[in-house]
């Protein structure tokens, strides 16, 4: 039987949830970050979570279903979340409008200082889209959400991103912002000491050359 890894035994340092309509691309977004590649048409029923190691920190990332019938469960999955990625499709204004009506109330069970990152998805579809949620409108929405929670704390001002899971644009930036803000006070992650001390590693003996 395989030995359980130390990472899986440890309690997560922070919990991150992603909320928003079905089909805005939440699961694809997470998989782009975790796996580094684009995955098409993945539907989440209820919720699932991923464990991610970020330096010495253990991160739990929860992916929630976007269908209204799962709203009760989603509120449960948001419990004690340290950060929420509030996701919408930039080419679908209705998905943006529903954030405040349907999804922000789910975060009542999250931590009081839960960091809310408003994140537009499917940026790669912008050139061919008939409609486009204005960036300024989404940024103002983020500012209002976070001002209510943090008032004048500068490090939480307007966490707003536009991303593409297809190209990878902006995806890593969302997670790096969350982790740096919550775990290192906005500073880059300190270099980790290697598990192998090169000075103490025995060096292989040279073999005599053959004639």
N, C-alpha and C positions, 0 to 999 in steps of 0.2 A: 504494500500500500504506500502511495507516495506521501512523503512527509509534508505537512501543511507549512506553507511559507510563513515567514515572520510578518510579511506585509498583510496577509489575510487575517492573522491573529490580532493585529493591532486595531484599536478603535480609530475611526476616521478623525482627523484633526478638524476638518470642516466638511459640511454637507452642502452641495450645490444642487439646485433643482432647475429644470427647464420647463417652462409652461407656455402655452399658446395653442392656437387652433390645430386640428388635425391637418396634415398635408402642408404645413408651412416649412417642414424639413427639419424638425427637431432631432430625430434619431440620426438622420444623415449627417447633421451638424456635429453631433457627439462622436459618431464613428469616424468622421474626417479627422477630428482631433486625436482620438484614441488610437486609431489604426493608421492614420496618415494617408487614407485613400477615400475615393468617392464610392458610396454604396447607394444604389437606386432603390426606391420604393420599399422602404422598410416600415411596417406598421407596428405600433406599440399598443398592446392591449393591457389596460391597467397601468402598470409601470414596470420598469426594470432599472437596475443600477449597475454602475461600473466603478471599479476601484482604480485610482490613478496615483502613482507615486510621483511626487514633485519634490525633488531634493530629499530631505529627511521627513517630509510630510506625507501623510496618507489622506487622499481626497476621495470622498464618495460623491459620485455624480449620478443624480436620479433623473431618468427620462420618464415623463408622464404622458398619458394618452390625452389627445385633444378633444375627444368626443364628449358631449355634454353628459352622457349617461355615466361617465366615470368621474364626474366632478366631486362627488363625495369622497371617493378614494383619493383623488388628487390632493384634496385638502389634508388628508391623513399623511400622504407622502411628503407634503411640504413642511410637516412639523419639525421645528427646531432647525430649519435651514438657515445657513449663514449667508447664503447668496442665492439669488434667483436670476436666471437668464429669461427675460420676458420677450418671447420670440413672436415675430410676425413676418409675413411675406410682403416684401416691398412692392410687389406688383398687385397685391390684393388689399385694397383699403379696408374692406370689411374685417379682415383678420386683425388689422391694427385697431379698429374701433372696438372690437370685442375684448381687447385686452383689459380695459378698465371695467367693462360691464361684467365679464365672466371670470377673468383669471386673477386680477389683482386681489379680489376678496379671498381667494384660496390661500393667500399668504398671511392671513390672520393668525395661522398656527405656526408661522415661521418665527425666528428670533425677532425681538423688537428692533434690532439694528440691522436686520437683513439687508444686504446690499443688492439693489435692483439694477440690472444691466439691460436696458432696452436694446434689442438686437434685431435688426432687419436682415432677412435671409433672401436668398435667390437673387443676389446682385447681378449675377451673370445674365439674368433674363431681362434686365433693364432696357437694353437697346431695342428689343422687340415688343415691349409691354405697352398696352393701351393706357394703363393707369400706373401711377407711381406715387407712393406715399412720400410727401416732401421730407427731406432729411431734417429741415428746420423744425417741422411739426413734431417729429419723433424725438428730436433732441430736447425740445421744450417739454414734452411729456416726461422724459427721463428726469429733467431738472425738477419738475413739480413733484414727481414721486419721491425723489431722494431728499428734496428740501424739507418735505413734511417730516421726514425721519431724522435728518441730520442737521437741519437748520443751516448754520454757517460753517460747517466743517468742510474746508476746502478739498480734502482728499476724496470726498464723495460727490463732487460736482459733476452732473451730467454724464454718467457712464452710458454712452450711446455708441453703437457700432453698426456697420453695414457689412455683410459677409456673403461669401459664396462657398458652399460646400463643394461645388463642382471644381472650382479653381483653387480653393483653399484660402482665398483672400479674406483676411480679417479674422479667421477662425481662431488661430493661436492667440491673437491679441486679446480676445475676450477672456480666455481662461487665464492668461498671464496677468491681465489687469486684476482679475478677481483674487488670484493667489497672492500677488504682491501686495495688494491692498489689505487683505485680511491676515496674511501670515508674516510679511516682512515690512509692514508699514510703508509700502511703496518703494522699497529698495530692491535692487536685483538680488536674486538668490545667491547666497555665499557659496563659493566653491566647496565641494564636498571632498573630504579626505578619501583617497583611493583605498579600496579594501586590500590592495596589495602594496606592501612597503618595498619599493624596488631596492633600497639599500640593504634590506635583510633577506632578499630573495637569493638563494644560492645560484651562482652562475655556473653554467655547464662548462666542464673541462674541455680544453681544446684537444682534439684528436690529432695524433701525429699524421703528418702528410704522407701519403703513399707514394712510393717511387715507381 
